[in-house]
Amino acid sequence: DTVTGVQLSDLIPPEVVIGEITSEGAAVTQIGVPPSYIWEIEDLMPQAGGIITLSGQVKPEVNSPFDFTNTASVSAASGDPVANDNSVSVLSHVSGTLYVDAAKTAGANDGSSWRDAFTSLQSALDIAQAGDQIWVAKGVYVPSQRTEEEDPRSATFKLVDGVAMYGGFAGIPGQEGD
């Protein structure tokens, strides 16, 4: 039995400009349009597979430009008696810096810069992923997530694995490292 009806979808963050797409192994046909790339993959015999690689660069206005590579592989471990029920998804994340300033009174409150800093440290922790940095302006930050719903003393910040956090910044645009 072959594995049939396989599709692979890959949502590329808008901060990435894809320059090259390569594939090897199984034949693939691109059917989606950026930023949501979708490929149909030829029927796979058991133990067969393929690799799709997207290469590009993060836009310079987001971060210092750096190369971006996203590789997805798909394989058939065994035959598939049900056609058209196979899919694989890949989600990419571009690491960056999130800004937090409790004293902020204006701005988008989206953490994208000191000007638009989150006012809550918890907001940054909620969206941070491995590879991100959180820069925190000097100030007092109080946790809001409780480990015991009825006990306000159980409030805590839950740190995220792989996220670096730095504090004591002045929080002034143009002086990001100060």
N, C-alpha and C positions, 0 to 999 in steps of 0.2 A: 504494500500500500504506500502511496505517496502522501505527503502533506500538501494540501491544496488551499488556495484562497488566503494565503498569508499576506498581510499588509503590515508595514512598519511605518509608524508616524513619529515625527521628531519636531517638537516646537522649539525653535531657536529664539533666544531672547532678542529683543529689538536692538540691543546694544552691539550686536555682532553683525558684521558684514561678511557673508560667505563668498569666498573667491573661487573655491574648487570643490567639486563633488566627485569622488571616485568610488568604484565598487569592484569587488573581486569575488570569485566563486559563483554563487547563484546569479542568474540574470535578474535585473531589477528594472522597473519602469517607473519613472517619477510621474505621479498623477496629482500631487498637491502643489500649491504655490506658496512661496515664502510669506511669512515666517513659519508656516505650518507645512513642513515637508512631509509628503506621504508617498510611499513606494509600494507598488505591487511586486511581489516576489514570485518568481517562477515556481512551479510545483517542485517540491524537494523530495528526493528519495531519502529513505532512512540513513542517518549518519552524514547527510550532506548539509551544506550551509553556505553562507556568504557574509561579506563584510561591506558596510557602507561607511565612508569617511567624509565628513564635511570639514573643510579647512577654511579659516578666515581670520579676521582680526577684530578685536573690540574697538569700537569707535573711540578716537582720541579724546573727545570731549567727555567721555564717561570715566576713563581711567588712563593711565599711561598706556599707550598702545602696546598690546601684546598679542601674540598669536593664540588662536583658538582652534582646538581640534576636538571633534566630537565623533567618536567611532561607535557604531552599533553593529552587533553581529546577531545573526539569526541562524538557528540550526534545527534540524529534525532529529529527534532522538529515536523515534520509531514511527511506523506508519500511522495514518490518521483516517479512520473510517468515516468521519464526518467532515464534509467539505465546507469551505467558507466560514470557518469559525475560529480562525487563527489570527492573532494580531500581536504585535510587539510595539511598545511605546518607549520613547526615550525623551527625557526632559533635561535640558541643559540649564545651567545657572552660571551667570558671570559674576564672579566674586567682586565685591566692591566694599566701599566704606559707607557705613550708616552713621549719621550724626545725631546727637541727642543734646538738648539744651533746655533744662527745666525752666529757665528764665525767659524763654522765647515767648513773645506775645503776638507775633505776626509771621506770615509765611505759610507754606503749604502743609507743614507738619507731616512731611512724607519721608524725612531722614536723608534726602538726597544731597544736602549741603548744609553749611551752618545757617544760611539764610532760611532754609526750609526744614530745619532740624525738627526731629520728634521732640515733644516736650516730656514724654514718658519713656524711661528706659525699657519698660516692659514692651512698648510698641516696637522698639528695635529688636528686642530678643524674640518677639513673636514671628518676625519675618526673616531673621538672620539664618544663614545656612553655612555649612562648613566652607572655609576659605574667606568668609567675610571678616571685616573689622568693624568694631563699634567704637567710635570716638565720642567721649562723654565730656561735656563742658563742666567746669567746676560748679558745684551746687549740691543740693540735697535731693536724693532720689529715694522714694519710698516704695517698697514692693506692694503689689496689689493682688497677686495670685495667692490664694490660701490653700494650704494642704489639708486643712480642716475647715469646712465651710462656715461653721458657727464660731470659730476662734480667730479673731483678728490678729492675735499674736503669732499665728501660723503662716502669715504672709511671707513670701520669699521670692527671690529672683531665681528662676531656673536657667542656668547657663546652658549654652548650646555647644556641643562637642565641635571642635575645629574652628570656633569663632574667637578671634583675639579681641580683647577689650582694653582700651586705653582711656585714661581719665585725667582731669585737671586742666583741660584746654580752656583758653579764653573764650572760644566760640565766636571768633570774629572772622567773617568772610575774607579770604585773601591771606589769612594767617593760619591755614589748616594745621600746620605742624607745630604751632606755638602753644 
